[in-house]
Amino acid sequence: MLFSSISFLYYFLPVALVLYFAVPGRFKNTILLLVSLVFYAWGEPKYILLMLVSILVGFFAGILIGHCAGQSRAKQILILAAGIHLLLLAFFKYGNFLITNWNAVTQSSVPLLQVALPIGISFYTFQILSYEIDVYRGKVPAQRNLISLAAYVAMFPQLIAGPIVRYADMERELAARTLSTENFALGIRRFVLGLSKKILLANVLGELCDTFQASGDKSVLFYWLFALSYTLQIYFDFSGYSDMAIGLGRILGFRFEENFNYPYMAKSITEFWRRWHISLGSFFRDYVYIPLGGNRVSKARWFFNILVVWMLTGLWHGASWNFVFWGLFFAVFLMAEKIWLSKHLEKSRILCHVYVMLTVIVSFVIFYGTDFGEVRDCLGGMMGFLGIPFVSKEFLYYLKSYGIVLLLGMAGATPLPQMVTKKLKESLRGEKAVNILEPVALIGLLLLNTAYLVDSSFNPFLYFRF
Amino acid sequence: MAEKTKNQVVTAVSILFFLTICIWIWVKKPVDYSDSERRELAQLPELSWDTAISGELMEEFDSYSVDQFPMRDAFRSLKAFFVFDVLRQRDNNGIYLKDGYASKLEYPIQESSLDRAADRFSYLYDKYLAGTESRVYFSIIPDKNYFLAAESGYPALDYDLLMDRMKEKTEFMTYIDLTETLTLQNYYRTDTHWRQETLIPAAKKLAAGMDVELTGEYEVKTLDQPFYGVYCGQAALPIEPDTLAYLTNEILETCVVYDYENDRTCPVYDMEKAYGKDPYEMFLSGSLPLVTITNPVAETDRELILFRDSFGSSMAPLLVSGYRKITLVDIRYLHPDLLERYIEFDGQDVLFLYSTLVLNHSETLK
């Protein structure tokens, strides 16, 4: 089920919240689990068993690892359990990718698997892995209540598109959490903000990208307009989803870590990745990069570690060489920054932003492409290598038509709106105005989002592919 | 303290909002048909194990929840208002408004579609017309965008390219150019189609091209209700409605229209349809695969076979005075192979009259 759908907003969510708030505290995890299973089954009825199997493996592995703490057996259990999770992920997500490549290399014709990618498998697999590893490391005790662990893994706000919430961060709240009007108000505000990012910006910019793809009147500037729009779309799509997840979590009494921190304000690619999909970056840092030795190794090994992490980051996003290339593309810049680039970038703030945005825009062109040919054509179009005009009528039309949306998108990707609100709140009158306008704006945005949903069919989130 | 109060207000207002909508959804009775969108609305799906496991149930429920949302039209209008007046976007779902006209963006040229249309026409020609004495003509009806889009800065088809390509691919037919007889005023402001009461010059151009003389005067009659064309609903904005007029005379009133699909005779102008969901369907009762108009007072034995789309429904009555019989064939609804059961091709005039909209989306042609 999509957050940005009428069925979620006006059928599922109200019923789920009424049930959740109506039952006494000790039953809240049970209700949370039940409604989360309904939520998952709504979009993926066949694969709900797969998720339950993963949860059961995680549950028993956690208990056994905890039981054998300090013994070599704990490691064996961890390897076995992690192996099961990764095998399931590999089978469903990477099976056809492996077969396709095998067939290409060996000239054989192994038939492809007739399986669809289970929604959210990358997210919940990583969450269970983080739980098992943290129990092994002794960071958290094993969870002995199956419902609590299942509620953590299957929790609907973050189940299908993240953020990747660590068990260690949720352990206390799974046992006891605060429900308050403050949490509800902050949560609903964050949710509506995220919903608006998704529907009013990401989806609208997505239309522009689709229009570009269908256009027969492409030009160099139209290619750039597309690349910029997609860069903004993917940010608002994914950060919007994270906002909704964080908001819903807050309403339910959970505090999820932030997943985005104005990534397009970064002054280097290193900083960009500290601000973009923070939960994924920190997962790879803590569970892959540091165990490989991080940067406390020889330079060659350090670069090897970086390449491994970024190849995996690319692969996590999708089973395609495009994504591997995308990950390695970033690895090259990260290594370059570590060796010498950072020193030069520090000299000019403007140059830093230009460098980051150009790199990020090009990276998302690679990300968008379904194959290398498409990426080559798009980058060639942007650089004027395709023999197309510099400017076209369609470009001018869509620039005019989407001008305000693009400006709103660019401003919304910076801390500007937050700064303006903060500035307003500095005066007593301004604070009063903000306080009065906030509920009005909230309802206005809900109505507007509903209007967009009613007018169109629902739009799947980009990150559901992963 | 102010923060606490604000949070309480936000919580209360949000709960009230969701509660109101939820109650409204529960008490609202489902509607079968949307007049503004001219389509059946999704209904509550029946629960079954198979549809639930396949996910079909959920998909159908999602459609139902959107289609049956309270005040659906008002919400669509809110979105259209926001798109046009706040975001200043130039079209909403491809519909744009210019000088009081609503139209839908139609581009880019689908060259494969043009080729397919030409292939279908060639197939008909080879199967039924090649080697016969039939005189075969072809004419393209430019859609409203031809006069409105490009000059208003909207993306438009390259109409010259479209027409040249179609002419090149259909050299076995004599082309009759209608563009000089048409202007924007020949089209409804709120609908795709052309206005029959303005089509006499175009009809004369077609007739002249086919070496036929049209006779008689017409009386203009107007429906006593406003005509909300298809774009009214799609635009979801208040647009001044059109008036729907039609041309009639004694000849047309004596004509007999036979509808093969329903095995019935009907009038040239179907008044039941005129007051139905799509008043434009009053012209020869709308979308029918095979219809004949017989002119009992014709002073000629000439017959016309008109391969056509919906634009042809309002044009055909204006050609009646030049023929004893006009057979209208819509190959979107009737496969060409079945035609030999109904028509004997033996020297009639044959006119392929198609709008650019159908040519650019010829996947509908059988």
Interface residues (C-beta under 8 A of the other chain):
Chain A: M1 S5 I6 S7 L9 Y10 Y11 L13 P14 W42 G43 E44 P45 K46 T181 E182 F184 A185 L186 I188 R189 V204 A214 S215 G216 D217 K393 E394 L396 Y397 K400 S401 Y402 G403 I404 V405 E431 K432 N435 E438 P439 L442 I443 L446 L447 L448 T450 A451 Y452 L453 V454 D455 S456 S457 F458
Chain B: A2 E3 K4 T5 K6 N7 Q8 V9 V10 T11 V13 S14 F17 F18 L19 I21 C22 I25 A52 I53 S54 G55 M58 F61 D62 S63 S65 V66 F69 R72 F75 R76 L78 K79 A80 F82 V86 L87 R88 Q89 R90 D91 N93 Y107 P108 I109 G153 Y154 P155 A236
